[in-house]
Amino acid sequence: MSKLSVPVGDKDHRQGDPGAACTLVEYGDYQCPSCGQAYPIVKRLQKHFGKQMSFVFRNFPLSQMHPYAEPAAETAEFAGAHKKFWEMHDLLYENQNRLDEDSLLDTLAEELHLVPAQLHKALETKEFQPRVKADFKGGVRSGVNGTPTFFIDGQRHEGSYDFESLVEAIDSVLE
Amino acid sequence: MTAILSAGTKAPDFSLPVGPDRKISLSELKGKPVILAFYPADWSPVCGDQMALYNEILPDFKEHGAELVGISVDGAWCHAAYAKDHNLHFPLAADFEPKGAVSRAYGAYRDVEGFSERALFVIDKDGVITWSHLSPILVNPGADGILQALEALNK
């Protein structure tokens, strides 16, 4: 079974207590429809497990197949540099079907009181590309072969990613 | 079912179409490491993910000077449409006529279904297989094994 080769650390985007009994890591792509389906499932898991689980999101954009995935990932990282990663993460998934609209990233940035001009500059200079690429490479090393891929306490979740399957897998770690 | 060729075996040469008017042969790639990725079919969902992943990780393969070739029994026109749709930046070879002959030579053909196994081979610059991996047909093998095999070449 594949294991997470890059341990969860300070640089990760994490929701929940680092000391939580279980850590769920997702490698995801903002344009991937399956990740879009997984998004509300993760929200339900967070509600279900409360303080017992923390959640980490890492970028795995298949940019050759999904042309909007990389700019979306860099936009989330840009928001992250302004302490608004999760807000942008959520907005991107909630507006996934509009990623092809030219002005969408600007609109989302404005919604979070970020400056679109700064976002443009960050995207043009590829300021956050190394971060996204580093996530991707670490994912490949951990055996991520598509999205979404979940790791529960460092072990790749091999089953389906519906709510019940993930609850069962997390429960078995918590026991 | 025969076993796939293992490390230490000389890689059988082949010459296959990689488009309606172009062919690729293993011998012309000699001098560089080569990754052969046999897969069952264009357009099937798992292969899609697998080829999309390799497409993405291609720059890392290139860092090792390696060439990646995908191989299935689909015809050249099918490959061309698939590569265009998925924006693939590496050649897809058509093991189409005689059907599956190259896949058979590597022990990577499924007689019952009539398509290639999901099998990976890393071949060194001298044309010898240094690593091979057979994946269950529905399991995307990822790229970590290939990267490790490429790193081992340089040791």
HADDOCK unambig.tbl for C-alpha pairs under 7 A between the chains (distance, minus, plus):
assign (segid A and resid 62 and name CA) (segid B and resid 52 and name CA) 6.85 0.50 0.50
assign (segid A and resid 62 and name CA) (segid B and resid 53 and name CA) 6.89 0.50 0.50
assign (segid A and resid 62 and name CA) (segid B and resid 56 and name CA) 6.32 0.50 0.50
assign (segid A and resid 64 and name CA) (segid B and resid 56 and name CA) 6.48 0.50 0.50
assign (segid A and resid 64 and name CA) (segid B and resid 87 and name CA) 6.06 0.50 0.50
assign (segid A and resid 65 and name CA) (segid B and resid 52 and name CA) 6.71 0.50 0.50
assign (segid A and resid 65 and name CA) (segid B and resid 86 and name CA) 5.59 0.50 0.50
assign (segid A and resid 65 and name CA) (segid B and resid 87 and name CA) 6.48 0.50 0.50
assign (segid A and resid 140 and name CA) (segid B and resid 143 and name CA) 6.21 0.50 0.50
assign (segid A and resid 140 and name CA) (segid B and resid 144 and name CA) 5.82 0.50 0.50
assign (segid A and resid 141 and name CA) (segid B and resid 144 and name CA) 5.06 0.50 0.50
assign (segid A and resid 143 and name CA) (segid B and resid 142 and name CA) 5.79 0.50 0.50
assign (segid A and resid 143 and name CA) (segid B and resid 144 and name CA) 5.88 0.50 0.50
assign (segid A and resid 144 and name CA) (segid B and resid 142 and name CA) 6.49 0.50 0.50
assign (segid A and resid 145 and name CA) (segid B and resid 50 and name CA) 6.72 0.50 0.50
assign (segid A and resid 145 and name CA) (segid B and resid 53 and name CA) 6.58 0.50 0.50
assign (segid A and resid 145 and name CA) (segid B and resid 140 and name CA) 6.33 0.50 0.50
assign (segid A and resid 145 and name CA) (segid B and resid 142 and name CA) 4.49 0.50 0.50
assign (segid A and resid 146 and name CA) (segid B and resid 49 and name CA) 5.85 0.50 0.50
